[in-house]
């Protein structure tokens, strides 16, 4: 159970608003950990467990990216509106408005990991370190690897998925049911799914405009605007100490994360046993131990 927030609210971002939640004391002297959730088009809910680090003295900031959760919803905007630069600008704005741009750390999960890598490549002066969790370095790599994982699903499952994808009927009940074996193996291995995970899952289901535009109908059928995007070329420019974290059975396979390891100068890599795409929910004690240790190290 995540500890209660010490503050929450919204900040102005252009003509819209970004919702945030703070756990702990931003004036503690320790760099706050800003949690950048996945999607795009998800919410902070499934990452709430990270707030437990506030119990160890690390201030934690969660926020909902524009278009979802407590932030401004813009369901009528077309796919061209939802750009990587939009979300980079939103992150910069949040850091400035909360007064932490001169001293902060970042944790990015899945899509959020690519976003913070691109942010870090600009070498912002206040960035002390970043944790890239279960993130591919590029979507072409992601698609290649999830294709291999799909082929190992139980007999008939991938055939069903491919048939509906070819027909454009990914909104059918049969397709939705066929998605579950992949999710249970490579997205969340906790059964039943945790409440926080379900909260974000239903947020996407009820408001899919951003997710569908940038990603696609699910984790493994990426047909949105990000399908050819990646951050491999940005990795050599990342100067901040970087932790890579992923689960043993993660859809973000080692091949998808290796470019981070090979090209970021100051990097370390941890694989969490018996976990998949949400190791903070599947193996919370190990996740907290590794992430907490990294935060202590970069804080000196």
KOLLO-360956 format. One record per atom (N, C-alpha, C): residue in one letter; x, y, z. Coordinates in steps of 0.05 Angstrom, whole numbers, padded with zeros to 5 digits, always signed. Layout:
# residues N
AXYZ
...
***
This chain:
# residues 300
X+00017-00024+00000
X+00000+00000+00000
X+00018+00025+00000
X+00014+00042-00020
X+00030+00067-00021
X+00023+00085+00002
X+00043+00099+00013
X+00037+00118+00034
X+00020+00141+00023
X+00005+00156+00040
X-00011+00178+00030
X+00006+00200+00020
X-00005+00216+00001
X+00011+00238-00010
X+00014+00260+00010
X+00036+00275+00008
X+00039+00299+00024
X+00028+00323+00010
X+00024+00321-00017
X+00012+00342-00032
X+00003+00331-00059
X-00017+00343-00071
X-00025+00337-00098
X-00040+00360-00110
X-00040+00362-00136
X-00053+00384-00149
X-00047+00384-00179
X-00049+00407-00191
X-00043+00409-00219
X-00025+00433-00224
X-00010+00433-00246
X+00006+00456-00254
X-00003+00463-00283
X-00001+00488-00289
X-00008+00497-00317
X+00013+00486-00336
X+00004+00476-00358
X+00021+00469-00381
X+00008+00480-00406
X+00019+00502-00416
X+00007+00517-00438
X-00022+00523-00430
X-00042+00515-00447
X-00070+00521-00439
X-00083+00498-00425
X-00067+00478-00416
X-00077+00454-00403
X-00066+00451-00375
X-00071+00428-00362
X-00062+00424-00335
X-00051+00396-00333
X-00029+00393-00318
X-00016+00368-00312
X-00020+00362-00282
X-00032+00338-00277
X-00037+00330-00249
X-00012+00317-00237
X-00007+00322-00211
X+00016+00311-00198
X+00009+00302-00170
X+00026+00285-00159
X+00023+00274-00131
X+00051+00273-00120
X+00055+00285-00096
X+00081+00285-00082
X+00079+00268-00057
X+00098+00251-00053
X+00100+00235-00028
X+00127+00241-00015
X+00127+00252+00009
X+00151+00260+00022
X+00156+00290+00020
X+00179+00298+00027
X+00186+00327+00030
X+00205+00336+00008
X+00195+00353-00010
X+00212+00363-00032
X+00235+00380-00022
X+00233+00390+00003
X+00254+00406+00014
X+00273+00391+00032
X+00273+00364+00029
X+00290+00348+00047
X+00320+00350+00041
X+00327+00360+00017
X+00354+00361+00009
X+00362+00339-00009
X+00347+00317-00009
X+00351+00295-00027
X+00337+00300-00054
X+00349+00292-00076
X+00336+00297-00102
X+00311+00281-00104
X+00288+00294-00110
X+00263+00279-00113
X+00265+00260-00137
X+00252+00237-00134
X+00249+00218-00156
X+00223+00223-00170
X+00225+00231-00195
X+00201+00237-00212
X+00195+00211-00228
X+00171+00201-00225
X+00163+00176-00238
X+00148+00182-00264
X+00159+00172-00287
X+00147+00178-00313
X+00135+00151-00323
X+00109+00151-00323
X+00095+00125-00329
X+00095+00118-00358
X+00087+00094-00364
X+00087+00083-00391
X+00062+00091-00407
X+00058+00077-00429
X+00036+00082-00447
X+00046+00082-00476
X+00047+00106-00487
X+00035+00131-00477
X+00005+00129-00475
X-00006+00143-00456
X-00035+00142-00452
X-00043+00126-00428
X-00024+00118-00411
X-00031+00105-00386
X-00033+00127-00364
X-00031+00118-00339
X-00033+00137-00316
X-00012+00128-00295
X-00010+00144-00275
X+00010+00139-00254
X+00002+00115-00236
X-00023+00107-00236
X-00034+00089-00216
X-00017+00063-00212
X-00010+00051-00235
X+00004+00025-00232
X+00033+00028-00222
X+00043+00053-00221
X+00069+00059-00210
X+00069+00069-00181
X+00045+00069-00169
X+00043+00082-00142
X+00061+00069-00121
X+00066+00043-00124
X+00083+00029-00104
X+00110+00042-00101
X+00120+00056-00121
X+00146+00069-00119
X+00146+00090-00097
X+00122+00100-00090
X+00120+00121-00069
X+00130+00110-00042
X+00132+00083-00039
X+00142+00072-00014
X+00170+00081-00008
X+00185+00089-00029
X+00212+00099-00024
X+00213+00124-00007
X+00190+00138-00005
X+00189+00161+00012
X+00193+00153+00042
X+00186+00128+00048
X+00190+00118+00075
X+00220+00116+00082
X+00236+00114+00061
X+00265+00113+00065
X+00278+00141+00062
X+00262+00161+00059
X+00272+00188+00058
X+00275+00200+00030
X+00265+00186+00010
X+00267+00196-00018
X+00241+00209-00026
X+00239+00235-00031
X+00214+00246-00041
X+00208+00235-00068
X+00182+00229-00073
X+00174+00217-00098
X+00151+00233-00110
X+00154+00239-00136
X+00134+00254-00151
X+00122+00236-00173
X+00096+00232-00172
X+00082+00219-00194
X+00066+00241-00209
X+00061+00236-00235
X+00044+00253-00250
X+00030+00237-00272
X+00007+00248-00281
X-00007+00236-00304
X+00000+00253-00328
X+00010+00240-00349
X+00017+00254-00373
X-00009+00265-00387
X-00005+00286-00401
X-00027+00300-00414
X-00044+00280-00430
X-00071+00283-00428
X-00089+00266-00443
X-00102+00244-00427
X-00092+00239-00402
X-00102+00217-00386
X-00102+00223-00357
X-00116+00207-00342
X-00117+00209-00313
X-00128+00236-00303
X-00113+00248-00285
X-00122+00274-00274
X-00114+00298-00290
X-00098+00293-00311
X-00090+00316-00328
X-00111+00321-00350
X-00108+00343-00364
X-00128+00351-00384
X-00131+00329-00405
X-00156+00322-00411
X-00162+00303-00432
X-00168+00318-00458
X-00157+00308-00480
X-00161+00321-00506
X-00168+00299-00527
X-00192+00288-00524
X-00199+00265-00541
X-00203+00272-00570
X-00206+00297-00576
X-00212+00304-00604
X-00186+00311-00620
X-00163+00310-00607
X-00138+00316-00621
X-00130+00293-00639
X-00119+00298-00662
X-00111+00277-00680
X-00084+00266-00673
X-00075+00246-00687
X-00050+00232-00680
X-00026+00250-00682
X-00027+00270-00701
X-00004+00288-00704
X+00001+00306-00680
X-00020+00310-00664
X-00017+00326-00640
X+00000+00313-00619
X-00002+00286-00617
X+00011+00272-00596
X+00039+00265-00604
X+00059+00281-00597
X+00086+00278-00605
X+00104+00274-00581
X+00127+00262-00586
X+00147+00259-00565
X+00155+00286-00553
X+00158+00306-00570
X+00166+00333-00560
X+00145+00345-00541
X+00119+00340-00546
X+00098+00349-00528
X+00103+00339-00500
X+00109+00313-00497
X+00113+00301-00471
X+00140+00309-00459
X+00160+00314-00475
X+00185+00324-00464
X+00180+00352-00453
X+00166+00369-00467
X+00159+00396-00458
X+00143+00395-00432
X+00125+00376-00430
X+00108+00373-00406
X+00126+00366-00382
X+00144+00348-00386
X+00162+00340-00364
X+00179+00364-00355
X+00191+00378-00374
X+00207+00402-00367
X+00190+00422-00352
X+00166+00426-00360
X+00148+00445-00347
X+00142+00437-00319
X+00137+00411-00315
X+00130+00400-00288
X+00154+00405-00269
X+00178+00398-00278
X+00202+00402-00261
X+00205+00431-00253
X+00200+00449-00272
X+00203+00478-00266
X+00182+00487-00247
X+00157+00480-00253
X+00134+00490-00236
X+00136+00479-00208
X+00147+00455-00204
X+00149+00444-00177
X+00175+00454-00163
X+00191+00469-00177
X+00215+00480-00166
X+00238+00460-00161
X+00239+00439-00176
X+00259+00418-00171
X+00278+00414-00195
X+00277+00431-00215
X+00292+00428-00239
X+00322+00429-00235
X+00331+00439-00211
X+00359+00441-00206
X+00370+00417-00190
X+00352+00398-00183
X+00361+00375-00167
X+00340+00353-00167
X+00343+00334-00184
X+00322+00313-00187
X+00333+00288-00199
X+00319+00266-00195
X+00325+00241-00209
X+00300+00232-00224
X+00303+00214-00243
X+00280+00205-00259
X+00279+00175-00260
X+00254+00165-00259
X+00248+00137-00264
X+00228+00136-00287
X+00235+00123-00308
X+00217+00120-00331
X+00211+00091-00336
X+00185+00084-00337
X+00177+00056-00342
X+00166+00053-00370
X+00176+00033-00385
X+00166+00027-00412
X+00169+00051-00430
X+00148+00061-00442
X+00150+00086-00458
X+00164+00108-00442
X+00158+00110-00416
X+00171+00130-00400
X+00201+00128-00399
X+00212+00104-00402
X+00241+00101-00403
X+00253+00114-00428
X+00241+00110-00450
X+00250+00124-00475
X+00249+00154-00471
X+00227+00163-00459
X+00223+00192-00456
X+00245+00204-00439
X+00251+00191-00416
X+00271+00203-00399
X+00299+00200-00411
X+00304+00180-00428
X+00330+00178-00441
X+00334+00201-00460
X+00313+00208-00475
X+00315+00231-00493
X+00318+00257-00477
X+00304+00259-00454
X+00307+00282-00437
X+00336+00284-00427
X+00347+00262-00417
X+00374+00261-00406
X+00395+00268-00426
X+00390+00261-00452
X+00410+00266-00472
X+00416+00295-00477
X+00397+00312-00468
X+00402+00341-00470
X+00419+00352-00447
X+00427+00333-00429
X+00445+00339-00406
X+00435+00362-00388
X+00410+00360-00378
X+00401+00381-00360
X+00418+00382-00335
X+00424+00406-00326
X+00443+00410-00304
X+00434+00397-00278
X+00407+00397-00273
X+00397+00387-00248
X+00392+00357-00246
X+00396+00342-00267
X+00391+00314-00267
X+00414+00299-00254
X+00407+00284-00232
X+00427+00270-00217
X+00430+00241-00225
X+00409+00229-00237
X+00410+00201-00246
X+00384+00193-00257
X+00383+00170-00271
X+00358+00160-00282
X+00357+00130-00281
X+00333+00120-00276
X+00328+00091-00276
X+00309+00085-00299
X+00318+00069-00318
X+00302+00061-00341
X+00292+00033-00336
X+00266+00030-00333
X+00255+00005-00324
X+00238-00007-00346
X+00245-00031-00355
X+00229-00047-00374
X+00223-00031-00399
X+00243-00018-00410
X+00240-00001-00433
X+00257-00011-00457
X+00246-00011-00481
X+00262-00017-00504
X+00277+00009-00512
X+00300+00005-00525
X+00314+00029-00536
X+00302+00038-00562
X+00286+00021-00575
X+00272+00029-00599
X+00248+00012-00603
X+00227+00022-00616
X+00204+00006-00622
X+00208-00015-00643
X+00224-00010-00664
X+00230-00032-00682
X+00242-00056-00668
X+00260-00051-00648
X+00271-00073-00633
X+00249-00087-00617
X+00232-00071-00605
X+00210-00081-00589
X+00192-00100-00606
X+00185-00090-00629
X+00167-00106-00647
X+00181-00133-00655
X+00207-00132-00660
X+00221-00156-00668
X+00221-00176-00645
X+00225-00167-00621
X+00227-00185-00598
X+00199-00195-00589
X+00179-00177-00589
X+00152-00188-00581
X+00142-00207-00602
X+00150-00204-00627
X+00143-00224-00647
X+00153-00252-00639
X+00177-00253-00629
X+00188-00279-00620
X+00173-00290-00596
X+00166-00272-00577
X+00150-00281-00554
X+00123-00291-00562
X+00110-00278-00581
X+00084-00286-00591
X+00085-00314-00603
X+00106-00321-00616
X+00108-00347-00629
X+00110-00369-00608
X+00117-00363-00584
X+00120-00383-00562
X+00094-00385-00545
X+00074-00370-00552
X+00048-00373-00537
X+00035-00400-00543
X+00016-00408-00526
X+00003-00433-00531
X-00008-00436-00559
X-00011-00461-00568
X-00020-00466-00595
X-00045-00451-00602
X-00045-00438-00625
X-00069-00425-00635
X-00072-00396-00627
X-00058-00388-00606
X-00063-00361-00595
X-00052-00340-00615
X-00027-00343-00624
X-00016-00323-00642
X-00031-00323-00669
X-00040-00346-00677
X-00055-00348-00702
X-00081-00332-00700
X-00094-00333-00677
X-00118-00318-00673
X-00112-00288-00673
X-00091-00280-00659
X-00083-00252-00659
X-00076-00242-00687
X-00061-00257-00702
X-00053-00249-00729
X-00077-00246-00747
X-00096-00264-00744
X-00120-00263-00761
X-00136-00238-00757
X-00139-00231-00732
X-00154-00206-00726
X-00139-00181-00733
X-00112-00182-00730
X-00096-00159-00737
X-00097-00154-00767
X-00097-00175-00783
X-00098-00173-00812
X-00126-00162-00820
X-00147-00170-00806
X-00174-00163-00813
X-00182-00136-00801
X-00165-00125-00783
X-00172-00099-00770
X-00194-00102-00749
X-00196-00126-00737
X-00217-00131-00718
X-00205-00134-00690
X-00186-00117-00683
X-00173-00120-00657
X-00191-00111-00634
X-00214-00101-00640
X-00233-00094-00619
X-00253-00116-00613
X-00249-00140-00624
X-00267-00162-00620
X-00261-00176-00593
X-00282-00189-00582
X-00278-00203-00557
X-00258-00226-00560
X-00258-00239-00583
X-00240-00262-00587
X-00211-00252-00587
X-00206-00229-00599
X-00179-00218-00599
X-00171-00210-00570
X-00189-00197-00556
X-00183-00189-00528
X-00176-00213-00511
X-00192-00234-00514
X-00187-00258-00498
X-00160-00271-00505
X-00153-00269-00531
X-00127-00281-00540
X-00103-00265-00531
X-00107-00240-00523
X-00085-00223-00513
X-00076-00233-00486
X-00094-00244-00470
X-00088-00249-00442
X-00064-00268-00437
X-00060-00289-00453
X-00036-00306-00447
X-00010-00290-00449
X-00009-00272-00468
X+00016-00256-00470
X+00019-00238-00446
X-00003-00225-00438
X-00002-00207-00415
X+00006-00222-00389
X-00005-00246-00386
X+00000-00262-00362
X+00029-00272-00361
X+00041-00275-00384
X+00069-00285-00384
X+00089-00262-00383
X+00084-00240-00397
X+00104-00220-00402
X+00098-00192-00393
X+00074-00187-00383
X+00067-00160-00373
X+00063-00159-00343
X+00046-00177-00332
X+00042-00178-00303
X+00036-00207-00296
X+00054-00219-00280
X+00052-00247-00273
X+00038-00251-00246
X+00028-00230-00234
X+00013-00232-00209
X-00016-00238-00216
X-00027-00258-00203
X-00055-00267-00208
X-00070-00268-00182
X-00092-00253-00179
X-00103-00234-00198
X-00086-00209-00201
X-00091-00194-00222
X-00075-00169-00226
X-00080-00150-00203
X-00058-00137-00193
X-00061-00118-00171
X-00080-00095-00178
X-00092-00084-00157
X-00112-00062-00161
X-00100-00038-00176
X-00076-00030-00168
X-00063-00007-00181
X-00059-00012-00211
X-00051-00036-00218
X-00047-00044-00246
X-00073-00043-00261
X-00094-00053-00248
X-00121-00053-00261
X-00131-00025-00265
X-00124-00007-00246
X-00133+00021-00248
X-00122+00034-00274
X-00097+00030-00279
X-00085+00041-00303
X-00095+00027-00328
X-00099+00001-00326
X-00109-00015-00349
X-00137-00004-00358
X-00154+00001-00338
X-00181+00010-00345
X-00181+00039-00353
X-00161+00055-00344
X-00159+00083-00353
X-00153+00083-00383
X-00135+00065-00392
X-00130+00063-00421
X-00154+00054-00436
X-00168+00034-00425
X-00191+00022-00438
X-00213+00043-00441
X-00217+00060-00421
X-00238+00079-00421
X-00231+00105-00437
X-00205+00110-00440
X-00197+00134-00454
X-00172+00127-00470
X-00176+00113-00493
X-00153+00102-00507
X-00141+00120-00529
X-00149+00145-00530
X-00142+00162-00553
X-00112+00165-00556
X-00097+00170-00534
X-00069+00174-00536
X-00055+00147-00542
X-00063+00127-00528
X-00050+00100-00531
X-00054+00090-00559
X-00078+00092-00570
X-00083+00082-00597
X-00067+00099-00618
X-00066+00125-00614
X-00053+00142-00633
X-00022+00137-00634
X-00010+00134-00611
X+00019+00132-00610
X+00029+00103-00609
X+00014+00085-00597
X+00023+00058-00593
X+00007+00039-00611
X-00018+00034-00605
X-00034+00016-00620
X-00054+00002-00601
X-00066-00020-00608
X-00087-00032-00592
X-00077-00047-00567
X-00052-00053-00566
X-00041-00068-00543
X-00011-00066-00542
X+00001-00081-00523
X+00030-00080-00519
X+00046-00091-00542
X+00035-00109-00557
X+00051-00124-00577
X+00044-00119-00606
X+00024-00102-00610
X+00016-00095-00638
X+00018-00064-00640
X+00043-00055-00644
X+00049-00027-00644
X+00047-00017-00673
X+00025-00002-00678
X+00020+00008-00705
X+00016+00038-00705
X+00021+00051-00682
X+00017+00080-00680
X+00041+00095-00689
X+00042+00121-00682
X+00063+00139-00692
X+00091+00132-00681
X+00092+00116-00660
X+00118+00109-00648
X+00131+00085-00661
X+00118+00072-00679
X+00127+00045-00688
X+00155+00045-00700
X+00165+00068-00710
X+00192+00070-00721
X+00211+00087-00704
X+00203+00094-00680
X+00218+00113-00664
X+00236+00098-00643
X+00257+00111-00636
X+00275+00101-00616
X+00294+00122-00606
X+00311+00114-00586
X+00329+00134-00574
X+00358+00123-00575
X+00364+00104-00591
X+00391+00092-00591
X+00412+00114-00597
X+00406+00131-00616
X+00425+00152-00623
X+00429+00173-00601
X+00411+00174-00582
X+00413+00193-00560
X+00430+00182-00537
X+00433+00156-00535
X+00445+00144-00511
X+00474+00153-00506
X+00492+00157-00526
X+00519+00166-00519
X+00520+00194-00507
X+00498+00209-00510
X+00498+00237-00499
X+00488+00238-00470
X+00480+00215-00459
X+00470+00214-00431
X+00494+00213-00412
X+00497+00234-00396
X+00519+00236-00378
X+00512+00227-00349
X+00486+00226-00343
X+00478+00219-00315
X+00482+00190-00310
X+00488+00182-00285
X+00489+00154-00278
X+00462+00141-00284
X+00462+00117-00295
X+00437+00104-00305
X+00435+00076-00295
X+00412+00069-00284
X+00405+00042-00276
X+00385+00030-00296
X+00391+00007-00307
X+00372-00008-00323
X+00360-00030-00306
X+00334-00033-00306
X+00320-00053-00291
X+00299-00066-00309
X+00297-00093-00307
X+00277-00107-00323
X+00271-00134-00309
X+00249-00146-00317
X+00242-00172-00306
X+00253-00195-00323
X+00256-00218-00310
X+00266-00242-00323
X+00249-00249-00347
X+00223-00246-00345
X+00204-00254-00366
X+00192-00230-00381
X+00206-00207-00380
X+00196-00181-00389
X+00192-00182-00419
X+00170-00168-00428
X+00167-00163-00457
X+00189-00145-00467
X+00200-00129-00450
X+00224-00114-00457
X+00248-00133-00452
X+00254-00149-00472
X+00274-00170-00470
X+00302-00157-00468
X+00322-00173-00460
X+00349-00161-00460
X+00358-00149-00486
X+00350-00161-00509
X+00357-00150-00535
X+00346-00122-00539
X+00323-00116-00528
X+00311-00089-00531
X+00325-00068-00514
X+00337-00077-00492
X+00350-00058-00473
X+00380-00056-00477
X+00392-00075-00492
X+00421-00076-00495
X+00433-00050-00506
X+00420-00036-00525
X+00432-00011-00534
X+00436+00010-00512
X+00418+00010-00492
X+00423+00028-00469
X+00449+00020-00455
X+00453-00006-00451
X+00477-00015-00437
X+00502-00010-00453
X+00500-00013-00479
X+00523-00011-00497
X+00531+00018-00502
X+00513+00037-00500
X+00519+00064-00509
X+00517+00085-00488
X+00505+00080-00465
X+00505+00100-00443
X+00531+00097-00428
X+00547+00118-00424
X+00573+00115-00412
X+00573+00104-00384
X+00556+00114-00366
X+00555+00106-00338
X+00530+00091-00333
X+00531+00064-00335
X+00506+00048-00334
X+00511+00022-00319
X+00490+00013-00306
X+00490-00014-00294
X+00463-00027-00299
X+00462-00053-00298
X+00438-00068-00308
X+00431-00090-00288
X+00406-00091-00280
X+00396-00111-00261
X+00371-00125-00273
X+00372-00151-00273
X+00349-00168-00281
X+00336-00179-00256
X+00310-00174-00253
X+00295-00184-00229
X+00284-00211-00235
X+00292-00231-00220
X+00282-00258-00224
X+00252-00260-00219
X+00239-00278-00234
X+00211-00284-00231
X+00193-00259-00232
X+00199-00242-00251
X+00183-00218-00256
X+00182-00214-00286
X+00163-00197-00294
X+00161-00190-00322
X+00162-00160-00326
X+00140-00148-00336
X+00141-00120-00344
X+00136-00100-00321
X+00127-00110-00298
X+00122-00093-00275
X+00136-00104-00251
X+00162-00105-00251
X+00177-00117-00229
X+00172-00104-00202
X+00164-00079-00202
X+00158-00065-00177
X+00133-00076-00164
X+00115-00089-00180
X+00091-00102-00169
X+00095-00132-00164
X+00112-00144-00180
X+00116-00173-00179
X+00137-00182-00158
X+00158-00166-00156
X+00179-00171-00136
X+00186-00144-00122
X+00167-00134-00106
X+00170-00107-00095
X+00194-00104-00077
X+00200-00124-00061
X+00223-00121-00042
X+00249-00119-00057
X+00253-00136-00077
X+00277-00135-00093
X+00279-00109-00108
X+00257-00100-00120
X+00257-00076-00135
X+00264-00052-00117
X+00253-00051-00094
X+00258-00028-00075
X+00288-00029-00066
X+00298-00053-00062
X+00326-00056-00054
X+00345-00045-00075
X+00340-00053-00100
X+00358-00045-00122
X+00356-00015-00127
X+00331-00005-00129
X+00327+00023-00135
X+00337+00040-00112
X+00331+00032-00088
X+00341+00047-00065
X+00371+00049-00063
X+00384+00026-00069
X+00413+00026-00069
X+00425+00045-00090
X+00412+00045-00113
X+00421+00064-00134
X+00418+00093-00126
X+00395+00099-00114
X+00391+00127-00105
X+00411+00135-00084
X+00418+00117-00065
X+00438+00123-00045
X+00465+00128-00058
X+00471+00112-00078
X+00497+00114-00091
X+00500+00141-00106
X+00480+00149-00120
X+00482+00174-00136
X+00480+00199-00118
X+00468+00195-00094
X+00466+00218-00075
X+00492+00222-00059
X+00510+00202-00062
X+00536+00205-00049
X+00536+00196-00020
***
